[in-house]
């Protein structure tokens, strides 16, 4: 598969995933792997903030998919790396129960794999 096409499909998949995250947070549907910290009590305003931010990242990823220029991918990668650092630090430094739930670490690991995949396809598409 052509690497630029693979990069675009990866970006589209991320856009769909984060759009789904936005929907479940907006409606308060606690689904593991889609609802951040699904087993922790949350308030509607927190869920709506996460929903809006997830929607914005979905739009950002979709723009990378739609635009012919791969320049935006650098910024998406930067945001992805910051997200991984933020979620990992939250797991380490907040409630001790976060450390004990493997789902939270799996989410971070999958996000990390996604970012690594984007890096690989981005670098190959620039050659």
N, C-alpha and C positions, 0 to 999 in steps of 0.2 A: 504494500500500500504506500502510496506517495506520502512522504512525511508531513507535508503541509496539509494534506487532507486529513491525516491522522490527528494532527494538532487541532484542526478545526472541529473534528468529531469529539475530541477530548474536551474542548472548550464548551461545546454544546451539551455534552453529558453533565459537566459541572454546572452549567446554567440551569438545566432541568432539575438536578439534585437540589441546588440552593433555592430554586423556586418552590420545590416541594417542602423544603425546610420552612420557608416563609409561610406557606399555607398551613402546615400543621401548628406552627407557633401562633399564627393569627387566630386560628379556631381553637387553640388549646388542646389539641389532640396529642396526647403524650405517647409517641411511638419511638422506641429505642432506635438509634442511628439517624433519626430525623429530628427528634425533639431533644435539644441539648439538656442534659441532666433531667431526663424524663421522670426519675423517681424522687426528685426533690421538689418540695412545695414551691410554687411560684405564683406571682400575681399577674393579673391580666396586663398591667402596664409593662411589666418586664417582658412578657411574651410578645407583646406588640412591638416593643423596641427591637427585639431579636428578629421578629418577622420583617420589619422594615429594613434592617441592616442586611438580612439574608436576601431579601428581594433586590436590594441595591447591588450586592455582590453577584447575584444572578444576572442582572442587567449588564454589569461589567463583563462577566464571562460571555454573555451573549454578544456583546459588542465585539469582543475578540473573535468570536465565531463569524460574525457578519462582515467585519471590515477586512479588506484584502491585506492590510498592513499588519505585520506581526509585532510591531513596536509596542502595542498595548499589552502584549503578553509579559513583558518585563515588569510592568506595574502589577499585573495579576499575580505574578510569582512573588513579588515583594509582599503584597497583601496576604498571600497564602502562607508565607514564612512567618509573618507577624501573627497570623491567626494560630498557627501551630505553637509558637512561643507563648502566646497569651493563654491558650487552652491548657497547655502543659503546666504553666506557672499557676494557673487557677487550680488544677488538680493537686499540685504539690503544696500550695500555701494556703488553701482555704480549708474546708472541712475535711477531717481525716477520712470520712467515709468515701470521699472521691477517690482516694488512693486504692480503696479496696474493691471498687467496682470495675471489673475489666472492660465493660462496654465503653467507659469514658476513654480508656487508653486505646481501645480498638478504633474508636472514632478518630482520635488523633493520629494513630498509625495509618489509617486509610487516607486521611487528609494528606499526610506526609507522602504516601505512595502516589497520590494524585498529583501533588506538586512535583515530585521527582519525574513522573511521567511527562508533565508539562515541560519541565526543564529539558528532558531528552528530546522530545519532539520539537521544541523551540530551537534548540541548538542544531539539530539535524536540518531543520527547515532554513536555517540561516546560511548553511554551507553552499 
